[in-house]
Amino acid sequence: MSLIRKLGLAALFATVLGSTASAGLVPLTTSVVSEGDNFRYTYGVTLSSNNFLNKGDSFVIYDFAGFVPSSSDQPAGFSFSTAATSPDHGRTAPNDNPNVQNLVWTYTGDTPLIGEIGIGDFSALSTKPEASAPTDFTSRTHVIDQFGNMVSYDSITSTTAPAGSDTTPPPPGVPEPSTLLLLSAGLPIALGVRYLKNRKLTTVA
């Protein structure tokens, strides 16, 4: 019996038992703890019943302000990446600020995971304090349709992420860009006045 057929029978069996409707991946728990000078945000993610997590399926936590590079932690069988803007999971429409990093976890295992199970804790560090804001969470999983075919299933829900902007102001003593622009515009005028003054003094002498 092929793997797809086995998975289809598993889904049918779950339906007969009265499992709930598909919901994709869901961040059931979120916690924040201080870690040195930063803050670790941890998401406990669950795969809903009737869903299959296949190789290449993924989920995205949008607008994670203050992300600390190389600070992610995830279970075996998952890879991590970041993106300023993430490709939408098909039929979802998340809010996505291109100035703030998104966190992306992708399943790399060869064996599909079958819901309803917790797939583990996923975390990352932020420089932002524990002042969380609502943000979008999208995922792509797979389900068996009414014809027995395995098809992609996209979902969107809400979670929390560090609040704030990733844009940092210039350090003290460094002029703002607008100030530099004014200085550059006024410098030729000042030099011209100085040149004319020196020329006039030379003529008088």
MOKA-V693208 format. One line per field, one symbol per residue. psi: psi as a letter, one per 30 degrees, with the letter a starting at -180 (. if undefined). Layout:
psi=???
This chain:
psi=kleeeeeeeeeeeeeefhlllkgbkkjekklkkkjbgakkkkkjkkkllglkjlkflllkjkijkgkjkgglkllkgklkllkekkkkjdglilkjjffkkkkkkkkglfkkkkljlkfakkllkkfkliillklljllkallkafggkklkjklkalallklakfkklklkfkkleeeeeeeeefeeeeeeeeeeeeeeeeee.
